[in-house]
Amino acid sequence: MAPNAHQIREEVRREALQGFDRVGFARAGAAPHSDRLEEWLSRGYAGTMGWMARTRARRTDPGRVLKGTRTVIAAALHYGLSDERSIRSGVEAAQAAASGRGEISRYARGTDYHRVMEGRLQRLCEKLKESYPPEGFRWYVDTGPVLERAWAEAAGLGWIGKNACAIDPRRGSYFFIGVVLTTLDLPADEPATDHCGSCRLCIDACPTAAIVEPYRIDARRCISYLTIEHRGSIPEELRPSLGGLVFGCDICQEVCPFNNRPDPPAGDRELAPRPENREPLLEELTRLSQEAFRARFPRSAVRRARAAGLLRNVLLAIGNSGRPEYRDLLDRLSTREDIRQDPVLSEALEWARKRLEQAL
C-alpha cells in the first residue's frame, strides 16, 4: 500500500460524498457472509430468483468481476423522508385494504433509485478514472453480481440486521447501497458492529413469518418478493396476510427501533415520493392498461412488478377489503380481455370474489 494511501482514500471519499450521504471502504477478497449466501440458496429461500445461484461465484469474489480488485467502496443514499410513514403491522395492512387503499413501499414512491444511483456512481467512476488513470473501476447498485449489503457492513455503513436489511445505528435502514470495485489499494474503514442484540420486533411483526430465524429470510414467504419479483400466483395461504400491500412491504423496517429516532435523516430530494403514490385507491389502480400503467408510474421502481403483477396484487387486496361495493367492480373486471386471458389474473379475481362473499 502506498505511503499516501490514507490521503488518497480521503480524497476519494470527498469526491464520493458529492453524490452520496455516506461512504466507506473495505479490503477486497472473499465477500463477507458468503457462507450465508450458500446456505440461503441451498435451502431454496431464493424462490424463483435463479440468477442468484447462477452468479454465486462472482458474487462471492469481486476479483471475478473486476480483475485485480483491491478495494470495495460502498456508498449510501438515504430515501426515508422524515414525513413519510408506512404500514407497521399485519393489522394495519388489513385496515388499508378495508379503507379501499393500497400501499406502495417507501422506496418505490418516487423516482426509481436505479436511475439516481447509477448516474451518480457512473459520474464518480469517471471522476476517479480522470484522477487515477491506470486504475480500474466498476460500479453496481443491486442488479450486479455483488453482495452489496455485506460490503456495506464491511465498510462500516451498517450491519446486516435480523431482517436482512443494512442498518445504521444513527440513521436507520432506509438507504440504498452502491458499490464501486477498484484496483486502487486503499486502507479499510472499521466494519459496522451488530446492534440487534436480543430484539426480535422485526421477526414477530412479519405477517407471513418470512424471517424464519434471525438473519434468514425465506423469500418465498416475503411480501416484497411475492408482490414484486414473483410472477405466478401467490400462495393462497399467504394472500390474506397481504392486506392492502400492493407493492413491497416495510413492516420489518418500520418496527425497527433504529428507524424510530426523533431526528430521522431527511432523505435525498431526487428520491422524494410522488403524492399519487401515497395510499393509492385500489379501484383507481384496476383501471390501468399497459399504456396507462407506464404513464402512471414514469421512471418508477413499480415497473419491476409489471402491469399484470401489480393488478394481481390489487385484486388480492380487493379480496382482503371486505367491501361489498367491490363485487360490482369485480364483475366489470371479469369482462376485461386481458384478465380473462391471463390465468394468474383470472384466478386472483375469482379468489377475490369468493373472499368478499365469505366476508359478507
FENRADA-V639258 format. One record per residue. OMEGA is omega in whole degrees, -180 to 180 (* if undefined). Layout:
((OMEGA) (OMEGA))
This chain:
((-177) (-179) (-178) (-176) (179) (178) (178) (179) (-178) (174) (177) (179) (-180) (179) (-179) (-179) (173) (-178) (-175) (-177) (-180) (-178) (178) (-176) (177) (176) (179) (-178) (176) (-177) (176) (177) (176) (180) (177) (179) (-179) (180) (-180) (179) (-177) (179) (-179) (-175) (-180) (-179) (-179) (-179) (-175) (-179) (179) (179) (-177) (-177) (-174) (-177) (180) (-180) (-176) (-179) (-179) (177) (176) (180) (175) (-178) (178) (179) (178) (-175) (173) (177) (178) (-178) (-179) (175) (-175) (180) (-176) (-178) (-172) (-179) (179) (171) (179) (176) (-174) (-177) (174) (178) (179) (177) (178) (180) (178) (178) (-179) (178) (180) (-178) (177) (178) (173) (-178) (-178) (-171) (-174) (-177) (180) (180) (179) (-176) (178) (180) (-178) (-177) (-176) (178) (-178) (178) (178) (179) (178) (-179) (177) (178) (-179) (178) (177) (-177) (-176) (-172) (-180) (-171) (178) (180) (175) (-175) (177) (169) (178) (180) (-179) (-177) (-179) (176) (-169) (180) (178) (180) (176) (177) (-179) (-178) (174) (-178) (-179) (180) (176) (-175) (-179) (176) (178) (174) (173) (-174) (173) (-174) (-179) (-173) (178) (-172) (-179) (176) (176) (-178) (172) (-177) (173) (173) (-179) (175) (174) (-179) (-173) (179) (-177) (168) (177) (178) (179) (179) (180) (179) (-178) (180) (-178) (-178) (177) (-179) (-179) (-179) (-177) (-175) (-175) (-175) (-177) (-179) (-179) (177) (-170) (173) (-179) (178) (-179) (179) (172) (-176) (-178) (178) (-174) (-178) (178) (178) (-175) (-176) (-177) (-173) (-174) (-175) (-176) (177) (175) (-179) (-172) (-177) (-180) (-173) (180) (-178) (-180) (-177) (179) (180) (-175) (176) (178) (-177) (-180) (-170) (-177) (176) (-178) (-178) (-178) (-180) (-178) (173) (-179) (177) (-178) (-177) (-179) (179) (-175) (-177) (-178) (-175) (180) (179) (-175) (-179) (173) (-177) (-177) (179) (174) (176) (-180) (178) (-180) (-179) (178) (-178) (179) (-176) (-172) (169) (177) (-179) (-180) (177) (-180) (179) (-178) (-178) (179) (177) (-171) (175) (179) (179) (178) (-179) (-174) (-177) (-178) (179) (178) (180) (175) (-179) (-179) (178) (178) (178) (177) (176) (-180) (-171) (-175) (-177) (-176) (-178) (-180) (177) (177) (178) (179) (177) (179) (-179) (-178) (179) (-180) (-175) (-178) (178) (-179) (-176) (-179) (-176) (179) (-179) (-179) (178) (178) (179) (-180) (176) (180) (180) (-180) (-179) (176) (-180) (180) (-177) (-174) (*))
